[in-house]
Amino acid sequence: MATTSFFPAASGLSLAALADLCDAKLSHSERGERLVRGLATLGEADEDALSFFDNPRYADDLNATQAGAILASQKSAAHVPPDMTVLWVRDVHLAFAVAGQALYPGALKPAALSGETGISEKASVHPEARLEPGVVVEPFAVIGAGAEIGRGTIVGAGAVIGPGCTIGRDCRIGPSVTLQAALLGNGVVLHPGVRIGQDGFGYAAGRQGIVKAVQIGRVIIQDNVEIGANTTVDRGAIRDTVIGENTKIDNQVQIAHNVRIGRNCFIVSQVGISGSATLGDGVSVGGQAGFNNHVTVGDGAQIAAVSVVKDDVPARGRYGGMPAKPVRVWFRELAAVAALGKKQSSRQDDE
């Protein structure tokens, strides 16, 4: 089967230009006019591709690579052949991301899958909705009364924008997204299947059984937030659910009512955040971590994957485990349990 690239590279960039973009030092300055036209792994790269090396486990691939140039840091210098064309950088992964944006600008944000350039005849746009010039609405999208959408925004096929919702400029609302009781800033990206603004899980037990509590708050999503496929963000019960600017949320995350998430947070797949929890600015959360309701996680804290946060976490704390605790304590406990298990096994072997 012929190889198909869904994301063709741009016309290429010189190594000198890439060095400027990535704040890199080119190992062989006389090669600065050489062009790279794409990205590839060490094992698959050809002379037109840029690759990277940041792990000694791939030293054999490095020695055999045909890449036109690689990104590497000085900690890897002992592994790099002297004649290899290298862009020496401080942070390999950051530099690779910057290079990728320059080489594949079309992959930064989802495009209109249907190729539409305006409002599709197959879309349903309420006459009281207000769309700025330059909005793209793909087939079978539904936009409710009083909704407002800024220029440069793409509303994907089958998406539903509820009455009164506002969406800023240059946003991407993916296919089959639903948006209710929500206000979005500029540059927001919602990937396919995201659910925003449905009511949260609120009930009270009474003599007649379970009584539903109304959820009358909103969801506020600030500028440049990106939310992965099939993630759900519930609207607030009374106060708003808020996601701060430039926060990045992975696929299949559950964010409950009244949650407050700060700016520049990373939240990885399958995290669950219970109602009224608060995460400060710059918080990083590993996959499948869970948060109790009403907990507060301070600015810059790091939560390890598969942890359960039942109590508050201080600013810049590094916590992990079930329940989550400072990682040094957690590691000591794991080591003690492992030693105990080894001792018990040794006793059984002697019997």
C-alpha atoms as a printed R data frame, in Angstrom:
    type eleno elety resid chain resno       x       y      z
1   ATOM     1    CA   MET     A     1   0.000   0.000  0.000
2   ATOM     2    CA   ALA     A     2   1.334   3.425 -0.933
3   ATOM     3    CA   THR     A     3   2.431   5.642  1.945
4   ATOM     4    CA   THR     A     4   0.045   8.518  2.587
5   ATOM     5    CA   SER     A     5   0.927  11.559  4.638
6   ATOM     6    CA   PHE     A     6  -2.075  13.346  6.085
7   ATOM     7    CA   PHE     A     7   0.170  16.193  7.202
8   ATOM     8    CA   PRO     A     8   2.492  17.275  4.405
9   ATOM     9    CA   ALA     A     9   5.477  19.302  5.520
10  ATOM    10    CA   ALA     A    10   6.119  22.862  4.445
11  ATOM    11    CA   SER     A    11   8.725  23.632  1.807
12  ATOM    12    CA   GLY     A    12  11.525  23.072  4.284
13  ATOM    13    CA   LEU     A    13  13.763  25.082  6.570
14  ATOM    14    CA   SER     A    14  17.503  25.579  6.596
15  ATOM    15    CA   LEU     A    15  19.446  24.273  9.571
16  ATOM    16    CA   ALA     A    16  20.570  27.820 10.272
17  ATOM    17    CA   ALA     A    17  16.942  28.951 10.503
18  ATOM    18    CA   LEU     A    18  16.053  25.996 12.717
19  ATOM    19    CA   ALA     A    19  18.990  26.794 14.965
20  ATOM    20    CA   ASP     A    20  17.624  30.306 15.445
21  ATOM    21    CA   LEU     A    21  14.117  29.005 16.154
22  ATOM    22    CA   CYS     A    22  15.266  26.374 18.639
23  ATOM    23    CA   ASP     A    23  17.976  28.460 20.294
24  ATOM    24    CA   ALA     A    24  20.439  25.795 19.162
25  ATOM    25    CA   LYS     A    25  24.110  25.684 18.250
26  ATOM    26    CA   LEU     A    26  24.802  23.963 14.928
27  ATOM    27    CA   SER     A    27  27.672  21.496 15.178
28  ATOM    28    CA   HIS     A    28  28.937  22.217 11.660
29  ATOM    29    CA   SER     A    29  28.212  25.825 10.775
30  ATOM    30    CA   GLU     A    30  29.167  25.281  7.126
31  ATOM    31    CA   ARG     A    31  26.070  23.073  6.794
32  ATOM    32    CA   GLY     A    32  23.688  25.868  7.780
33  ATOM    33    CA   GLU     A    33  22.098  26.126  4.316
34  ATOM    34    CA   ARG     A    34  21.153  22.446  4.267
35  ATOM    35    CA   LEU     A    35  17.360  21.982  4.243
36  ATOM    36    CA   VAL     A    36  15.236  19.647  6.312
37  ATOM    37    CA   ARG     A    37  11.700  18.991  5.141
38  ATOM    38    CA   GLY     A    38  10.178  16.737  7.768
39  ATOM    39    CA   LEU     A    39  10.428  14.862 11.076
40  ATOM    40    CA   ALA     A    40  11.200  11.189 11.582
41  ATOM    41    CA   THR     A    41  12.485   8.697 14.107
42  ATOM    42    CA   LEU     A    42  16.176   7.825 14.005
43  ATOM    43    CA   GLY     A    43  15.416   4.485 12.379
44  ATOM    44    CA   GLU     A    44  13.137   5.886  9.668
45  ATOM    45    CA   ALA     A    45  14.784   9.228  8.887
46  ATOM    46    CA   ASP     A    46  16.352  10.038  5.525
47  ATOM    47    CA   GLU     A    47  18.647  12.909  4.595
48  ATOM    48    CA   ASP     A    48  15.691  15.337  4.346
49  ATOM    49    CA   ALA     A    49  14.454  14.623  7.873
50  ATOM    50    CA   LEU     A    50  15.169  16.033 11.307
51  ATOM    51    CA   SER     A    51  15.292  13.550 14.195
52  ATOM    52    CA   PHE     A    52  16.301  13.669 17.867
53  ATOM    53    CA   PHE     A    53  18.338  11.719 20.392
54  ATOM    54    CA   ASP     A    54  17.701  11.919 24.131
55  ATOM    55    CA   ASN     A    55  17.974   8.341 25.427
56  ATOM    56    CA   PRO     A    56  21.084   6.122 25.388
57  ATOM    57    CA   ARG     A    57  18.879   3.088 24.763
58  ATOM    58    CA   TYR     A    58  18.691   4.280 21.146
59  ATOM    59    CA   ALA     A    59  22.430   4.655 20.645
60  ATOM    60    CA   ASP     A    60  22.475   1.915 17.985
61  ATOM    61    CA   ASP     A    61  19.743   3.715 16.037
62  ATOM    62    CA   LEU     A    62  21.736   6.936 16.343
63  ATOM    63    CA   ASN     A    63  24.839   5.351 14.840
64  ATOM    64    CA   ALA     A    64  22.842   3.928 11.929
65  ATOM    65    CA   THR     A    65  20.553   6.865 11.214
66  ATOM    66    CA   GLN     A    66  20.396   8.560  7.820
67  ATOM    67    CA   ALA     A    67  18.823  11.727  9.268
68  ATOM    68    CA   GLY     A    68  19.938  15.007  7.755
69  ATOM    69    CA   ALA     A    69  20.294  16.413 11.272
70  ATOM    70    CA   ILE     A    70  19.412  15.558 14.856
71  ATOM    71    CA   LEU     A    71  18.527  17.491 17.970
72  ATOM    72    CA   ALA     A    72  20.544  16.531 21.052
73  ATOM    73    CA   SER     A    73  21.737  17.978 24.350
74  ATOM    74    CA   GLN     A    74  25.267  18.022 25.700
75  ATOM    75    CA   LYS     A    75  24.482  15.204 28.129
76  ATOM    76    CA   SER     A    76  24.344  12.911 25.070
77  ATOM    77    CA   ALA     A    77  27.553  14.204 23.466
78  ATOM    78    CA   ALA     A    78  29.510  11.004 24.186
79  ATOM    79    CA   HIS     A    79  27.083   8.989 22.050
80  ATOM    80    CA   VAL     A    80  27.047  11.298 19.007
81  ATOM    81    CA   PRO     A    81  29.440  10.517 16.111
82  ATOM    82    CA   PRO     A    82  31.746  13.502 15.456
83  ATOM    83    CA   ASP     A    83  30.708  13.986 11.828
84  ATOM    84    CA   MET     A    84  26.963  13.959 12.563
85  ATOM    85    CA   THR     A    85  25.045  17.190 11.965
86  ATOM    86    CA   VAL     A    86  23.676  18.174 15.346
87  ATOM    87    CA   LEU     A    87  21.593  21.032 16.655
88  ATOM    88    CA   TRP     A    88  22.771  21.243 20.263
89  ATOM    89    CA   VAL     A    89  19.912  22.365 22.525
90  ATOM    90    CA   ARG     A    90  19.179  22.546 26.242
91  ATOM    91    CA   ASP     A    91  15.775  20.818 26.067
92  ATOM    92    CA   VAL     A    92  15.454  18.255 23.274
93  ATOM    93    CA   HIS     A    93  11.701  17.719 23.535
94  ATOM    94    CA   LEU     A    94  10.922  21.428 23.628
95  ATOM    95    CA   ALA     A    95  13.158  22.036 20.603
96  ATOM    96    CA   PHE     A    96  11.536  19.146 18.724
97  ATOM    97    CA   ALA     A    97   8.105  20.655 19.405
98  ATOM    98    CA   VAL     A    98   9.254  24.072 18.137
99  ATOM    99    CA   ALA     A    99  10.758  22.500 15.013
100 ATOM   100    CA   GLY     A   100   7.590  20.514 14.404
101 ATOM   101    CA   GLN     A   101   5.458  23.651 14.498
102 ATOM   102    CA   ALA     A   102   7.707  25.293 11.920
103 ATOM   103    CA   LEU     A   103   7.798  22.279  9.605
104 ATOM   104    CA   TYR     A   104   4.125  21.255  9.910
105 ATOM   105    CA   PRO     A   105   2.098  24.408 10.575
106 ATOM   106    CA   GLY     A   106  -1.046  22.727  9.263
107 ATOM   107    CA   ALA     A   107  -0.951  20.143 12.054
108 ATOM   108    CA   LEU     A   108  -1.169  22.661 14.883
109 ATOM   109    CA   LYS     A   109  -4.962  22.918 14.903
110 ATOM   110    CA   PRO     A   110  -7.682  20.720 13.388
111 ATOM   111    CA   ALA     A   111  -8.880  21.839  9.961
112 ATOM   112    CA   ALA     A   112 -12.372  21.692  8.513
113 ATOM   113    CA   LEU     A   113 -12.733  18.028  7.550
114 ATOM   114    CA   SER     A   114 -15.379  18.720  4.921
115 ATOM   115    CA   GLY     A   115 -13.397  21.427  3.181
116 ATOM   116    CA   GLU     A   116 -16.137  23.970  3.859
117 ATOM   117    CA   THR     A   117 -15.097  27.608  3.827
118 ATOM   118    CA   GLY     A   118 -18.275  29.161  5.195
119 ATOM   119    CA   ILE     A   119 -21.583  28.027  6.672
120 ATOM   120    CA   SER     A   120 -22.716  24.737  5.190
121 ATOM   121    CA   GLU     A   121 -26.208  24.536  3.722
122 ATOM   122    CA   LYS     A   122 -26.572  21.334  5.740
123 ATOM   123    CA   ALA     A   123 -25.909  23.062  9.061
124 ATOM   124    CA   SER     A   124 -28.682  24.416 11.300
125 ATOM   125    CA   VAL     A   125 -27.931  27.935 12.510
126 ATOM   126    CA   HIS     A   126 -30.619  29.713 14.510
127 ATOM   127    CA   PRO     A   127 -31.491  33.136 13.065
128 ATOM   128    CA   GLU     A   128 -30.750  34.741 16.435
129 ATOM   129    CA   ALA     A   129 -27.221  33.305 16.578
130 ATOM   130    CA   ARG     A   130 -24.444  35.821 15.867
131 ATOM   131    CA   LEU     A   131 -21.476  34.670 13.834
132 ATOM   132    CA   GLU     A   132 -18.629  36.974 12.851
133 ATOM   133    CA   PRO     A   133 -17.354  36.884  9.261
134 ATOM   134    CA   GLY     A   134 -14.885  34.063  8.658
135 ATOM   135    CA   VAL     A   135 -16.615  31.423 10.806
136 ATOM   136    CA   VAL     A   136 -16.779  27.936  9.262
137 ATOM   137    CA   VAL     A   137 -19.738  25.715 10.158
138 ATOM   138    CA   GLU     A   138 -19.570  22.188  8.759
139 ATOM   139    CA   PRO     A   139 -22.491  19.951  7.748
140 ATOM   140    CA   PHE     A   140 -25.007  18.845 10.381
141 ATOM   141    CA   ALA     A   141 -23.710  21.200 13.058
142 ATOM   142    CA   VAL     A   142 -26.429  22.867 15.149
143 ATOM   143    CA   ILE     A   143 -26.050  26.375 16.602
144 ATOM   144    CA   GLY     A   144 -28.700  27.557 19.025
145 ATOM   145    CA   ALA     A   145 -30.416  30.883 19.596
146 ATOM   146    CA   GLY     A   146 -28.245  33.669 20.952
147 ATOM   147    CA   ALA     A   147 -24.993  31.766 20.482
148 ATOM   148    CA   GLU     A   148 -22.019  33.968 19.520
149 ATOM   149    CA   ILE     A   149 -18.984  32.733 17.570
150 ATOM   150    CA   GLY     A   150 -15.868  34.756 16.722
151 ATOM   151    CA   ARG     A   151 -14.089  34.954 13.384
152 ATOM   152    CA   GLY     A   152 -11.665  32.240 12.368
153 ATOM   153    CA   THR     A   153 -13.473  29.581 14.419
154 ATOM   154    CA   ILE     A   154 -14.353  26.221 12.853
155 ATOM   155    CA   VAL     A   155 -17.385  24.311 14.122
156 ATOM   156    CA   GLY     A   156 -17.012  20.676 13.101
157 ATOM   157    CA   ALA     A   157 -19.557  18.351 11.561
158 ATOM   158    CA   GLY     A   158 -22.301  17.270 13.927
159 ATOM   159    CA   ALA     A   159 -21.259  19.643 16.713
160 ATOM   160    CA   VAL     A   160 -24.008  21.180 18.850
161 ATOM   161    CA   ILE     A   161 -23.620  24.694 20.264
162 ATOM   162    CA   GLY     A   162 -26.341  25.397 22.798
163 ATOM   163    CA   PRO     A   163 -28.365  28.592 23.176
164 ATOM   164    CA   GLY     A   164 -26.465  31.543 24.589
165 ATOM   165    CA   CYS     A   165 -23.027  29.919 24.428
166 ATOM   166    CA   THR     A   166 -20.159  32.121 23.337
167 ATOM   167    CA   ILE     A   167 -17.039  31.001 21.491
168 ATOM   168    CA   GLY     A   168 -14.110  33.332 20.888
169 ATOM   169    CA   ARG     A   169 -11.970  33.766 17.807
170 ATOM   170    CA   ASP     A   170  -9.754  31.157 16.112
171 ATOM   171    CA   CYS     A   171 -11.241  28.260 18.062
172 ATOM   172    CA   ARG     A   172 -11.637  24.671 16.869
173 ATOM   173    CA   ILE     A   173 -14.816  22.869 17.864
174 ATOM   174    CA   GLY     A   174 -14.350  19.268 16.762
175 ATOM   175    CA   PRO     A   175 -16.872  16.899 15.201
176 ATOM   176    CA   SER     A   176 -19.678  15.767 17.528
177 ATOM   177    CA   VAL     A   177 -18.711  18.161 20.325
178 ATOM   178    CA   THR     A   178 -21.593  19.364 22.501
179 ATOM   179    CA   LEU     A   179 -21.484  22.734 24.234
180 ATOM   180    CA   GLN     A   180 -24.040  23.945 26.783
181 ATOM   181    CA   ALA     A   181 -24.027  26.755 29.350
182 ATOM   182    CA   ALA     A   182 -20.456  27.597 28.380
183 ATOM   183    CA   LEU     A   183 -18.306  30.612 27.573
184 ATOM   184    CA   LEU     A   184 -15.083  30.022 25.624
185 ATOM   185    CA   GLY     A   185 -12.190  32.408 25.076
186 ATOM   186    CA   ASN     A   186  -9.968  32.723 22.008
187 ATOM   187    CA   GLY     A   187  -7.851  29.933 20.556
188 ATOM   188    CA   VAL     A   188  -9.673  27.132 22.372
189 ATOM   189    CA   VAL     A   189  -9.419  23.636 20.834
190 ATOM   190    CA   LEU     A   190 -12.029  20.987 21.643
191 ATOM   191    CA   HIS     A   191 -11.245  17.652 20.011
192 ATOM   192    CA   PRO     A   192 -13.942  15.252 18.726
193 ATOM   193    CA   GLY     A   193 -16.548  14.069 21.190
194 ATOM   194    CA   VAL     A   194 -15.820  16.572 23.970
195 ATOM   195    CA   ARG     A   195 -18.831  17.282 26.195
196 ATOM   196    CA   ILE     A   196 -18.942  20.686 27.860
197 ATOM   197    CA   GLY     A   197 -21.603  22.077 30.176
198 ATOM   198    CA   GLN     A   198 -23.898  19.139 30.846
199 ATOM   199    CA   ASP     A   199 -25.243  19.024 34.380
200 ATOM   200    CA   GLY     A   200 -23.046  17.573 37.085
201 ATOM   201    CA   PHE     A   201 -23.720  14.586 39.312
202 ATOM   202    CA   GLY     A   202 -25.723  16.081 42.169
203 ATOM   203    CA   TYR     A   203 -28.371  14.235 44.169
204 ATOM   204    CA   ALA     A   204 -29.810  14.160 47.685
205 ATOM   205    CA   ALA     A   205 -31.368  11.173 49.457
206 ATOM   206    CA   GLY     A   206 -34.877  11.760 50.821
207 ATOM   207    CA   ARG     A   207 -37.800   9.766 52.123
208 ATOM   208    CA   GLN     A   208 -39.180   9.434 48.624
209 ATOM   209    CA   GLY     A   209 -35.857   8.254 47.222
210 ATOM   210    CA   ILE     A   210 -33.143  10.095 45.329
211 ATOM   211    CA   VAL     A   211 -33.815  13.757 44.586
212 ATOM   212    CA   LYS     A   212 -31.926  15.506 41.786
213 ATOM   213    CA   ALA     A   213 -30.156  18.775 42.626
214 ATOM   214    CA   VAL     A   214 -30.280  21.443 39.946
215 ATOM   215    CA   GLN     A   215 -27.008  22.546 38.332
216 ATOM   216    CA   ILE     A   216 -27.380  26.204 37.334
217 ATOM   217    CA   GLY     A   217 -23.752  27.320 36.951
218 ATOM   218    CA   ARG     A   218 -21.649  27.661 33.813
219 ATOM   219    CA   VAL     A   219 -18.381  26.453 32.327
220 ATOM   220    CA   ILE     A   220 -15.758  29.136 31.698
221 ATOM   221    CA   ILE     A   221 -12.877  28.081 29.438
222 ATOM   222    CA   GLN     A   222 -10.177  30.710 29.052
223 ATOM   223    CA   ASP     A   223  -7.883  31.454 26.089
224 ATOM   224    CA   ASN     A   224  -5.754  28.763 24.411
225 ATOM   225    CA   VAL     A   225  -7.085  25.815 26.388
226 ATOM   226    CA   GLU     A   226  -6.934  22.477 24.548
227 ATOM   227    CA   ILE     A   227  -9.175  19.561 25.565
228 ATOM   228    CA   GLY     A   228  -8.735  16.025 24.225
229 ATOM   229    CA   ALA     A   229 -11.281  13.694 22.656
230 ATOM   230    CA   ASN     A   230 -14.198  12.420 24.749
231 ATOM   231    CA   THR     A   231 -13.338  14.491 27.818
232 ATOM   232    CA   THR     A   232 -16.281  15.773 29.857
233 ATOM   233    CA   VAL     A   233 -16.527  19.062 31.761
234 ATOM   234    CA   ASP     A   234 -19.673  19.503 33.874
235 ATOM   235    CA   ARG     A   235 -21.191  22.906 34.475
236 ATOM   236    CA   GLY     A   236 -21.220  24.319 37.978
237 ATOM   237    CA   ALA     A   237 -23.959  23.612 40.469
238 ATOM   238    CA   ILE     A   238 -24.115  27.238 41.634
239 ATOM   239    CA   ARG     A   239 -20.641  28.653 41.071
240 ATOM   240    CA   ASP     A   240 -18.895  28.163 37.713
241 ATOM   241    CA   THR     A   241 -16.586  25.406 36.564
242 ATOM   242    CA   VAL     A   242 -13.442  27.205 35.329
243 ATOM   243    CA   ILE     A   243 -10.438  26.094 33.261
244 ATOM   244    CA   GLY     A   244  -7.571  28.603 33.168
245 ATOM   245    CA   GLU     A   245  -5.775  29.846 30.090
246 ATOM   246    CA   ASN     A   246  -3.268  27.665 28.243
247 ATOM   247    CA   THR     A   247  -4.154  24.525 30.209
248 ATOM   248    CA   LYS     A   248  -3.871  21.275 28.239
249 ATOM   249    CA   ILE     A   249  -6.178  18.351 29.010
250 ATOM   250    CA   ASP     A   250  -5.807  14.882 27.490
251 ATOM   251    CA   ASN     A   251  -8.469  12.472 26.204
252 ATOM   252    CA   GLN     A   252 -11.091  10.864 28.462
253 ATOM   253    CA   VAL     A   253 -10.760  13.126 31.497
254 ATOM   254    CA   GLN     A   254 -13.727  13.763 33.802
255 ATOM   255    CA   ILE     A   255 -14.019  17.237 35.354
256 ATOM   256    CA   ALA     A   256 -16.956  17.572 37.709
257 ATOM   257    CA   HIS     A   257 -19.098  20.555 38.681
258 ATOM   258    CA   ASN     A   258 -17.552  23.577 40.396
259 ATOM   259    CA   VAL     A   259 -13.992  22.471 39.688
260 ATOM   260    CA   ARG     A   260 -11.442  25.274 39.314
261 ATOM   261    CA   ILE     A   261  -8.311  24.554 37.255
262 ATOM   262    CA   GLY     A   262  -5.614  27.193 36.977
263 ATOM   263    CA   ARG     A   263  -3.429  28.365 34.111
264 ATOM   264    CA   ASN     A   264  -0.784  26.278 32.326
265 ATOM   265    CA   CYS     A   265  -1.809  22.933 33.806
266 ATOM   266    CA   PHE     A   266  -1.141  19.505 32.259
267 ATOM   267    CA   ILE     A   267  -3.773  16.825 32.892
268 ATOM   268    CA   VAL     A   268  -3.170  13.393 31.346
269 ATOM   269    CA   SER     A   269  -5.698  10.809 30.163
270 ATOM   270    CA   GLN     A   270  -8.336   9.185 32.399
271 ATOM   271    CA   VAL     A   271  -7.945  11.592 35.312
272 ATOM   272    CA   GLY     A   272 -11.066  12.120 37.417
273 ATOM   273    CA   ILE     A   273 -11.545  15.391 39.338
274 ATOM   274    CA   SER     A   274 -14.453  15.424 41.776
275 ATOM   275    CA   GLY     A   275 -16.743  18.353 42.423
276 ATOM   276    CA   SER     A   276 -15.441  21.613 43.899
277 ATOM   277    CA   ALA     A   277 -11.785  20.551 43.737
278 ATOM   278    CA   THR     A   278  -9.299  23.333 42.986
279 ATOM   279    CA   LEU     A   279  -6.029  22.983 41.071
280 ATOM   280    CA   GLY     A   280  -3.677  25.952 41.079
281 ATOM   281    CA   ASP     A   281  -1.530  27.290 38.241
282 ATOM   282    CA   GLY     A   282   1.065  25.033 36.648
283 ATOM   283    CA   VAL     A   283  -0.191  21.771 38.159
284 ATOM   284    CA   SER     A   284   0.807  18.524 36.383
285 ATOM   285    CA   VAL     A   285  -1.308  15.388 36.801
286 ATOM   286    CA   GLY     A   286  -0.349  11.899 35.612
287 ATOM   287    CA   GLY     A   287  -2.774   9.487 33.968
288 ATOM   288    CA   GLN     A   288  -5.601   7.842 35.933
289 ATOM   289    CA   ALA     A   289  -5.104   9.999 39.023
290 ATOM   290    CA   GLY     A   290  -8.216  10.762 41.046
291 ATOM   291    CA   PHE     A   291  -9.129  13.772 43.218
292 ATOM   292    CA   ASN     A   292 -11.547  13.871 46.139
293 ATOM   293    CA   ASN     A   293 -14.143  16.621 46.204
294 ATOM   294    CA   HIS     A   294 -13.202  19.967 47.769
295 ATOM   295    CA   VAL     A   295  -9.435  19.278 47.832
296 ATOM   296    CA   THR     A   296  -7.015  22.073 46.917
297 ATOM   297    CA   VAL     A   297  -3.795  21.435 44.990
298 ATOM   298    CA   GLY     A   298  -1.308  24.291 45.178
299 ATOM   299    CA   ASP     A   299   0.515  26.033 42.339
300 ATOM   300    CA   GLY     A   300   3.195  23.993 40.583
301 ATOM   301    CA   ALA     A   301   2.326  20.711 42.297
302 ATOM   302    CA   GLN     A   302   2.976  17.379 40.567
303 ATOM   303    CA   ILE     A   303   0.700  14.361 41.021
304 ATOM   304    CA   ALA     A   304   2.002  10.952 39.933
305 ATOM   305    CA   ALA     A   305  -0.045   8.654 37.703
306 ATOM   306    CA   VAL     A   306  -2.633   6.358 39.331
307 ATOM   307    CA   SER     A   307  -2.591   8.373 42.564
308 ATOM   308    CA   VAL     A   308  -5.577   9.194 44.757
309 ATOM   309    CA   VAL     A   309  -5.587  12.715 46.184
310 ATOM   310    CA   LYS     A   310  -7.857  12.763 49.227
311 ATOM   311    CA   ASP     A   311  -6.305  15.727 51.075
312 ATOM   312    CA   ASP     A   312  -4.901  19.123 50.116
313 ATOM   313    CA   VAL     A   313  -1.497  19.263 48.394
314 ATOM   314    CA   PRO     A   314   0.826  22.227 49.057
315 ATOM   315    CA   ALA     A   315   2.283  24.414 46.336
316 ATOM   316    CA   ARG     A   316   5.129  22.699 44.437
317 ATOM   317    CA   GLY     A   317   4.450  19.454 46.277
318 ATOM   318    CA   ARG     A   318   5.361  16.191 44.530
319 ATOM   319    CA   TYR     A   319   2.820  13.587 45.596
320 ATOM   320    CA   GLY     A   320   1.994  10.009 44.631
321 ATOM   321    CA   GLY     A   321   0.362   6.826 45.863
322 ATOM   322    CA   MET     A   322  -2.994   5.730 47.262
323 ATOM   323    CA   PRO     A   323  -3.672   7.866 49.181
324 ATOM   324    CA   ALA     A   324  -1.262  10.424 47.727
325 ATOM   325    CA   LYS     A   325   1.625  11.534 49.942
326 ATOM   326    CA   PRO     A   326   5.008  13.200 49.391
327 ATOM   327    CA   VAL     A   327   6.919  11.081 46.892
328 ATOM   328    CA   ARG     A   328   9.875  10.550 49.257
329 ATOM   329    CA   VAL     A   329   7.536   9.060 51.846
330 ATOM   330    CA   TRP     A   330   5.776   7.028 49.156
331 ATOM   331    CA   PHE     A   331   9.048   5.626 47.797
332 ATOM   332    CA   ARG     A   332  10.228   4.682 51.312
333 ATOM   333    CA   GLU     A   333   6.979   2.854 51.939
334 ATOM   334    CA   LEU     A   334   7.232   0.988 48.643
335 ATOM   335    CA   ALA     A   335  10.799  -0.020 49.449
336 ATOM   336    CA   ALA     A   336   9.789  -1.206 52.928
337 ATOM   337    CA   VAL     A   337   6.915  -3.291 51.556
338 ATOM   338    CA   ALA     A   338   9.191  -4.792 48.886
339 ATOM   339    CA   ALA     A   339  11.798  -5.668 51.537
340 ATOM   340    CA   LEU     A   340   9.128  -7.234 53.746
341 ATOM   341    CA   GLY     A   341   7.837  -9.299 50.838
342 ATOM   342    CA   LYS     A   342  11.352 -10.456 49.982
343 ATOM   343    CA   LYS     A   343  11.959 -11.416 53.610
344 ATOM   344    CA   GLN     A   344   8.690 -13.360 53.750
345 ATOM   345    CA   SER     A   345   9.547 -15.211 50.523
346 ATOM   346    CA   SER     A   346  12.961 -16.103 51.909
347 ATOM   347    CA   ARG     A   347  11.380 -17.543 55.056
348 ATOM   348    CA   GLN     A   348   9.004 -19.663 53.009
349 ATOM   349    CA   ASP     A   349  11.876 -20.966 50.882
350 ATOM   350    CA   ASP     A   350  13.724 -22.038 54.065
351 ATOM   351    CA   GLU     A   351  10.776 -23.994 55.426
